[in-house]
Amino acid sequence: MESQFKNLQQLLDFFKDEQICKDWYENQRWGGHIACPHCGNAGKIYRTNRGFKCGEKLCGKKFTVISGTIFENTKVSLRIWFGAMYLISTSKKGVSSLQLAEQLGVTQKTAWFLNHRIRAMLTDSASESFGDVVQIDETLVGGLNKNRHADKKHKNTQGGKGKSIVFGARSITGKVKTLVIPNTEIATILPVVQKWIDKGSIMVTDEARQYHLSLDADFFHVSINHSEGQYSSGCFTTNNMENFWSTFKRGIIGIYHYVSPQHLQRYATEFEYRYNNRQDTGVEKFETAVKGADSKRLTYDTLTGK
């Protein structure tokens, strides 16, 4: 079943009923080789009136095409899920829960939950380590601590006077990685860099002190001194990473207006996903996003901290 659509209306016309959604997702998830989500058995699988049954004697459990996915136990139709995934994966600066609710005809509460569940699955968009030439930088997100109510002020104002800190790296291939970090101390940044980036790579950073102290031993370090009006050193620059931050912040300010530190990593991952797939068509972005649905679902209690 080939999916070809260029906008939300065409997508909803394509997924016109729940059975079409299930048949399409079955092919996307298993490609004709159905596997039990409970034990992994891909041998004897029997179809039942409501789904499938594992033929493995030690298992024998029943399941459906949405078992073990973010859709499991959902009361929302797959058609609405797919519509939300299409909008989130193709909207350059994101889509708010109010916009999502209006376009899909659901409540704002439902749209908010869908938004966060989908963000949580948009991982592994740049799982490989970076090498060759890598730009690294961090940005601050949130209002000034002095402007908050007394009961909302942050006690730890390291780095940005109460703002949240997002660390990022961009590879020469055009992929980015992001991580919300508590501070910009060497002990915090160095393990992240060592995990993300191949030793011996060329590291391009700004003039921040922690980069000189922590990176010079393991990487060829190029520092761009922004405070002195320098924005490149030969062919090296941090402009691409800064352009990503610009899009990220415009989305936060223009679409979401406010992002809680509790949920900030999911928002960063969402922008990371769209940036890393920016050359793909809308259908390709959507189908890549759907592949992440076969993952651990974010529960409402976990999301709300209850």
Residue pairs with C-beta under 8 A, 6 or more apart in sequence:
1 20
1 23
1 24
1 27
3 14
3 24
3 283
3 286
3 287
4 14
4 283
5 11
5 13
5 14
5 282
5 283
6 282
6 283
7 282
8 83
8 86
8 87
8 103
11 82
11 83
11 86
11 286
12 79
12 83
14 20
15 21
15 24
15 78
15 79
15 82
15 83
16 79
17 79
18 77
18 78
18 79
21 77
21 78
21 79
21 82
22 64
22 65
22 66
22 78
25 65
25 66
25 78
25 290
25 293
26 34
26 65
28 287
28 290
28 291
29 65
29 69
29 293
29 294
33 42
34 42
34 45
34 52
35 41
35 42
35 45
36 42
36 45
36 52
36 54
36 56
36 59
36 61
36 63
37 63
37 67
37 68
37 69
38 54
38 59
38 61
38 63
38 67
38 68
39 54
39 56
39 58
39 59
39 61
41 54
41 55
41 56
41 59
43 55
43 56
44 54
44 55
44 56
45 52
45 53
45 54
45 55
46 52
46 53
46 55
47 53
48 62
50 62
50 64
51 62
51 63
51 64
51 65
51 67
52 62
52 63
52 64
52 65
53 60
53 61
53 62
53 63
54 60
54 61
54 62
54 63
66 72
66 74
66 78
68 294
69 293
69 294
69 295
69 297
70 117
70 118
70 120
70 121
70 293
70 295
70 296
70 297
70 298
71 78
71 81
71 293
71 297
72 297
74 81
76 106
76 110
76 114
80 104
80 105
80 106
80 114
81 114
82 286
82 290
83 103
83 104
84 100
84 104
84 111
84 114
84 115
84 118
85 118
85 286
85 289
85 290
85 293
86 282
86 286
87 95
87 99
87 100
87 103
87 104
88 94
88 95
88 100
88 115
88 118
88 119
88 122
88 270
88 289
89 122
89 273
89 274
89 277
89 285
89 286
89 288
89 289
90 274
90 282
90 285
90 286
91 274
92 247
92 251
92 274
93 247
93 250
93 251
93 254
93 255
94 251
94 255
94 256
94 267
94 270
94 271
95 103
95 115
95 255
96 115
96 255
96 256
97 108
97 111
97 112
97 115
98 108
98 111
99 255
100 106
100 111
100 114
100 115
101 107
101 108
101 110
101 111
104 111
106 114
113 300
113 303
116 263
116 266
116 298
116 303
117 297
117 298
117 303
118 289
119 266
119 267
119 269
119 270
120 266
120 269
120 298
121 289
121 292
121 293
121 295
121 298
122 269
122 270
122 272
122 273
122 289
122 292
123 269
123 292
123 295
124 292
125 175
125 269
125 272
125 273
125 276
125 277
126 171
126 175
126 176
126 177
126 272
126 276
128 175
129 195
129 196
129 197
129 198
130 169
130 171
130 172
130 175
130 177
130 196
130 197
130 198
130 201
131 171
131 197
131 198
131 201
132 171
132 172
132 201
132 202
133 171
133 172
133 201
133 202
133 204
133 236
134 169
134 170
134 171
134 172
134 197
134 201
134 202
134 203
134 204
135 169
135 170
135 204
135 205
135 237
135 238
135 240
135 241
136 167
136 168
136 169
136 170
136 193
136 197
136 203
136 204
136 205
136 211
136 238
136 241
137 167
137 168
137 205
137 206
137 238
137 241
137 242
137 245
138 165
138 166
138 167
138 168
138 181
138 184
139 165
139 166
139 168
139 245
139 248
139 249
140 159
140 160
140 163
140 164
140 165
140 166
141 163
141 164
141 165
141 166
141 249
141 252
141 259
141 264
142 160
142 162
142 163
142 164
142 259
142 261
143 162
143 163
144 161
144 162
144 163
145 153
145 154
145 157
145 161
145 162
145 163
146 161
148 154
148 162
153 162
154 162
156 162
156 182
156 183
158 182
158 183
158 184
158 185
159 165
159 183
159 184
164 180
164 261
164 264
165 180
165 181
165 182
165 183
165 184
166 178
166 179
166 180
166 181
166 245
166 248
166 264
166 268
167 178
167 179
167 180
167 181
167 184
167 189
167 192
168 176
168 177
168 178
168 179
168 241
168 244
168 245
169 176
169 177
169 193
169 196
169 197
169 241
170 176
170 240
170 241
170 244
174 240
174 276
175 276
176 241
176 244
176 272
176 275
176 276
177 196
177 272
178 265
178 268
178 269
178 271
178 272
179 192
179 265
179 268
180 261
180 264
180 265
180 268
181 188
181 189
181 192
182 188
184 208
184 210
185 210
186 210
186 213
186 214
189 210
189 211
189 214
190 214
190 215
193 203
193 214
193 215
193 219
194 218
197 203
197 219
199 218
199 219
200 218
200 219
200 220
201 219
201 220
202 219
202 220
202 221
202 222
202 236
203 211
203 215
203 219
203 220
203 221
203 222
204 222
204 224
204 233
204 236
204 237
204 238
205 211
205 215
205 221
205 222
205 223
205 224
205 238
206 223
206 224
206 225
206 226
206 238
207 223
207 224
207 225
207 226
207 227
211 221
211 223
212 221
212 223
215 221
222 233
222 236
223 233
224 230
224 231
224 232
224 233
224 236
224 237
224 238
231 237
231 239
232 239
244 271
244 275
247 271
247 275
248 268
248 271
251 271
252 259
252 267
256 267
259 267
262 305
273 289
274 285
277 284
277 285
277 288
280 288
300 306
